[in-house]
């Protein structure tokens, strides 16, 4: 008569590696999303800075419209005041 004993050491290792792999993928996704959001904020900041400097040189309606879209300000006076603060 032959007796065999099954051990579940391999199953514990597989489940632990699956959990570690899942957490690693989630951490990488969170890091990439955070970097993408930060790059969007930085890009918006530099775009506002560039448009304000361009507005101080060339006072066209397209520059006002572009700054209105970016900064969500509606009238020209508030855009001027905003750009004075940004360009300083």
KATA-V136303 format. One record per backbone hydrogen bond with DSSP energy under -0.5 kcal/mol. CO is the residue of the C=O (numbers start at 0). NH is the residue of the N-H. E is the energy in kcal/mol with one decimal. If there is no record, write none. Layout:
co-><CO:CO>
nh-><NH:NH>
e-><E:E>
//
This chain:
co-><7:8:9:10:11:12:13:14:15:16:17:18:19:20:21:22:23:24:25:26:27:28:29:30:31:32:33:34:35:36:37:38:39:40:41:42:43:44:45:46:47:48:49:50:51:52:53:56:57:59:60:61:62:63:64:65:66:67:74:75:76:77:78:79:80:81:82:83>
nh-><11:12:13:14:15:16:17:18:19:20:21:22:23:24:25:26:27:28:29:30:31:32:33:34:35:36:37:38:39:40:41:42:43:44:45:46:47:48:49:50:51:52:53:54:55:56:57:58:59:63:64:65:66:67:68:69:70:71:78:79:80:81:82:83:84:85:86:87>
e-><-1.8:-1.7:-2.2:-2.5:-2.3:-2.3:-2.2:-2.2:-2.3:-2.4:-2.4:-2.5:-2.1:-2.3:-2.3:-2.3:-2.3:-2.4:-2.4:-2.3:-2.5:-2.4:-2.2:-2.4:-2.3:-2.3:-2.4:-2.5:-1.8:-2.0:-2.6:-2.5:-2.2:-2.2:-2.4:-2.2:-2.5:-2.4:-2.5:-2.6:-2.4:-2.1:-2.3:-2.3:-1.8:-0.9:-3.3:-0.5:-1.5:-1.5:-2.5:-2.6:-2.4:-2.2:-2.1:-2.2:-2.9:-1.3:-1.6:-2.6:-2.4:-2.3:-2.5:-2.2:-1.6:-1.8:-2.7:-1.1>
//
